[in-house]
């Protein structure tokens, strides 16, 4: 495995630490949107013996979904903490998954000897908010297909990201990762080089209460964890008020029922 300083771009190291802060607990994020992840993997339609690359694997949920079909998966991420969890959670999978620390913005670090299929999932593609993300298409091998799943295709999810930026005193990225849920954005970036088709789905998640989802985010979701451990009481309460206001529209008799739109994109090299 490459050393961190060689595998991850300098401007992504902070993001890697933030997203990896929850370690194995981050797998609960994938569990909460497992219906969307299954949709993406099924549309990819992996075949036994086929070689597939999962970019931004996180704790390996989608890599496992693909490997169960007999495909040989190489899974990469910028977070060593998440990769450690992925290896632990995937030890029983056959064929075994090859996990590697690598940055998609530096494609020279990734193997190019196979047909590259790439599952991009909203919660996994942390590097998409980094500078220069659009450059990666230039390094892609010929003949690859992709299946992209971005929650909140109608961009409602940007409210949460803006809240994190607001209360964390950070500047929102110039190119929001939520934009990958907009077909026009994907067409503008990739349409020249890829034949694209799109399919919208709805992911369903369930929580017992506002308190329950707040504690859940604080435990498993890196951007929220970072604020919980660094903000004073007043600023943290202001952040929670915004989070509660966002979730209030999902209130049902049993607790909370979150319905989030996402976009699956299938692209084939022209």
C-alpha positions in Angstrom: 0.0 0.0 0.0 1.2 3.5 -0.8 2.0 5.8 2.1 -0.6 8.4 2.8 1.5 11.4 1.8 2.0 9.7 -1.7 -1.5 8.3 -2.1 -3.7 11.3 -1.1 -3.5 14.8 -2.5 -2.5 17.4 0.1 -5.8 19.3 -0.2 -7.8 16.2 0.5 -6.0 15.2 3.7 -8.3 17.2 5.9 -11.4 15.7 4.3 -9.9 12.3 4.7 -9.4 12.8 8.5 -12.9 14.3 8.9 -14.8 11.5 7.0 -12.7 8.8 8.7 -13.2 10.1 12.2 -16.1 7.7 12.9 -14.2 4.7 11.7 -16.4 1.6 11.5 -19.4 3.5 12.7 -19.6 5.1 9.3 -21.0 1.8 8.0 -24.3 2.9 9.5 -24.6 5.6 6.9 -24.5 3.0 4.2 -27.0 0.9 6.1 -29.4 3.8 6.2 -29.2 4.2 2.4 -28.7 0.6 1.5 -31.8 0.6 -0.8 -30.1 3.2 -3.0 -26.7 1.4 -2.9 -28.4 -1.9 -4.0 -30.1 0.0 -6.9 -26.7 1.3 -8.1 -25.0 -2.1 -7.9 -27.9 -3.9 -9.7 -27.8 -1.3 -12.5 -24.1 -1.9 -12.8 -25.0 -5.5 -13.4 -21.5 -7.0 -12.5 -20.6 -10.3 -14.0 -18.6 -13.2 -12.5 -14.9 -12.7 -13.1 -15.3 -9.1 -14.3 -12.8 -6.6 -12.8 -14.5 -3.6 -11.2 -13.1 -0.5 -9.4 -15.1 1.1 -6.6 -14.0 4.7 -6.0 -14.6 6.2 -2.6 -15.5 2.8 -1.1 -15.9 4.0 2.5 -16.5 1.0 4.6 -16.9 -1.2 1.5 -20.7 -1.6 1.4 -21.0 -1.3 -2.4 -17.8 -3.2 -3.0 -19.4 -6.1 -1.1 -22.6 -5.7 -3.1 -20.7 -6.1 -6.3 -18.4 -8.9 -5.2 -21.3 -11.0 -4.2 -22.0 -11.4 -7.9 -18.5 -13.0 -8.3 -16.8 -9.9 -9.7 -13.2 -9.1 -8.7 -13.3 -5.7 -7.0 -10.5 -3.2 -6.3 -11.8 -0.6 -3.8 -10.1 2.7 -3.1 -10.6 5.5 -0.6 -8.7 8.5 0.8 -9.4 7.5 4.4 -7.2 4.9 6.0 -9.6 4.6 8.9 -12.5 3.8 6.7 -10.4 1.3 4.7 -9.4 -0.5 8.0 -13.1 -0.9 8.8 -13.8 -2.0 5.2 -11.2 -4.8 5.4 -12.6 -6.0 8.8 -16.2 -6.0 7.5 -15.3 -7.7 4.2 -13.1 -10.5 5.4 -15.7 -13.1 4.7 -16.4 -12.0 1.1 -15.3 -14.2 -1.9 -13.7 -13.3 -4.2 -11.8 -11.2 -1.7 -11.8 -7.4 -2.2 -8.5 -5.6 -2.7 -8.7 -2.3 -0.7 -6.1 0.4 -1.4 -5.5 3.9 -0.1 -5.7 6.1 -3.2 -7.0 9.5 -4.4 -9.2 9.5 -7.6 -7.7 12.9 -8.4 -4.4 11.2 -9.0 -5.5 8.4 -11.4 -1.9 7.4 -12.1 -2.0 5.7 -8.7 -4.8 3.4 -9.8 -4.5 0.2 -11.9 -5.5 0.6 -15.6 -5.1 -3.0 -16.8 -8.8 -3.9 -16.6 -12.1 -2.7 -17.7 -12.8 0.1 -15.2 -16.2 0.3 -13.8 -16.8 2.9 -11.2 -19.5 3.1 -8.6 -19.8 6.6 -7.3 -22.1 6.9 -4.3 -23.1 10.2 -2.7 -21.8 9.4 0.7 -18.6 7.9 -0.6 -17.4 10.5 -3.1 -15.9 12.9 -0.6 -13.2 14.1 -3.0 -15.9 15.5 -5.3 -16.0 18.7 -3.2 -12.3 19.2 -3.6 -10.6 21.5 -6.1 -9.9 20.0 -9.5 -12.5 17.2 -9.3 -13.5 17.6 -12.9 -10.0 16.7 -14.1 -10.4 13.0 -13.3 -12.3 12.2 -16.5 -9.1 12.8 -18.5 -7.3 9.9 -16.8 -10.0 7.3 -17.2 -9.2 4.2 -19.3 -11.1 3.4 -22.5 -14.3 1.3 -22.3 -15.4 2.0 -18.7 -18.9 2.2 -17.5 -20.1 4.0 -14.4 -23.0 3.8 -12.0 -23.4 6.9 -9.9 -25.8 7.3 -7.0 -26.3 10.7 -5.4 -28.8 11.3 -2.7 -31.1 14.3 -3.0 -31.1 14.6 -6.8 -33.4 17.6 -6.3 -30.6 19.3 -4.2 -32.5 19.4 -0.9 -29.4 17.8 0.7 -27.3 20.9 0.2 -29.1 22.4 3.2 -27.3 20.0 5.5 -23.9 20.7 3.8 -24.5 24.4 4.0 -25.4 24.1 7.7 -22.1 22.3 8.4 -20.2 25.0 6.5 -22.0 27.8 8.3 -21.5 26.5 11.8 -18.1 25.1 11.1 -16.8 28.5 9.7 -15.8 26.8 6.5 -16.3 28.0 2.9 -18.6 25.7 0.9 -16.8 24.1 -2.1 -17.1 25.9 -5.4 -18.5 22.7 -6.9 -20.9 21.0 -4.6 -21.0 17.2 -4.5 -24.8 17.5 -4.5 -24.4 18.8 -8.1 -23.7 15.2 -9.2 -27.4 14.6 -8.5 -28.3 17.0 -11.4 -28.3 15.4 -14.9 -27.5 18.7 -16.5 -24.3 19.0 -14.4 -23.3 15.4 -15.3 -24.0 15.9 -19.0 -22.0 19.1 -19.0 -19.0 17.4 -17.4 -19.1 14.0 -19.0 -21.6 14.1 -21.9 -18.9 14.7 -24.5 -17.0 11.6 -23.6 -19.7 9.3 -22.4 -23.1 8.0 -23.4 -25.2 8.7 -20.3 -28.6 7.4 -19.1 -30.3 8.4 -15.8 -32.7 6.9 -13.4 -34.2 8.6 -10.3 -35.0 6.6 -7.1 -36.1 7.3 -3.6 -34.2 6.1 -0.5 -36.1 5.6 2.7 -34.6 5.8 6.2 -36.2 5.6 9.6 -35.3 7.1 13.0 -37.1 7.0 16.3 -37.0 10.8 17.1 -35.2 14.0 16.6 -32.9 13.1 19.5 -32.2 9.7 17.9 -31.2 11.1 14.6 -29.1 13.8 16.2 -27.1 11.3 18.3 -26.8 9.1 15.2 -25.3 11.8 13.1 -22.9 12.8 15.9 -21.7 9.2 16.1 -21.4 8.1 12.5 -21.2 11.2 10.2 -17.8 12.8 10.0 -18.9 16.4 9.2 -21.3 16.5 12.2 -18.9 14.7 14.5 -16.3 17.3 13.8 -18.6 20.1 14.9 -19.8 18.2 18.0 -16.3 17.9 19.2 -15.1 21.5 18.4 -18.0 23.9 18.9 -18.9 25.5 22.2 -22.4 24.8 23.7 -24.1 27.8 22.2 -22.9 27.3 18.7 -23.5 23.6 18.9 -27.1 24.3 20.0 -27.6 26.7 17.0 -26.3 24.0 14.7 -28.7 21.4 16.2 -31.6 23.8 15.8 -30.9 24.0 12.1 -30.6 20.2 11.8 -33.9 19.7 13.7 -35.6 22.2 11.5 -34.4 20.4 8.4 -35.7 17.0 9.7 -39.0 18.3 11.1 -40.8 17.8 7.7 -40.1 14.1 7.9 -42.0 13.6 11.2 -44.5 10.8 11.2 -46.4 9.1 14.0 -43.7 6.4 14.5 -40.9 8.9 14.6 -39.0 10.1 11.4 -39.3 8.8 7.9 -36.7 10.3 5.6 -37.4 10.1 1.9 -34.4 11.3 -0.2 -34.3 11.3 -4.0 -31.1 10.1 -5.7 -29.9 9.8 -9.2 -28.3 6.7 -10.7 -26.1 7.5 -13.8 -24.9 4.9 -16.2 -22.2 6.0 -18.6 -20.3 4.2 -21.3 -17.2 5.6 -23.0 -18.0 6.9 -26.5 
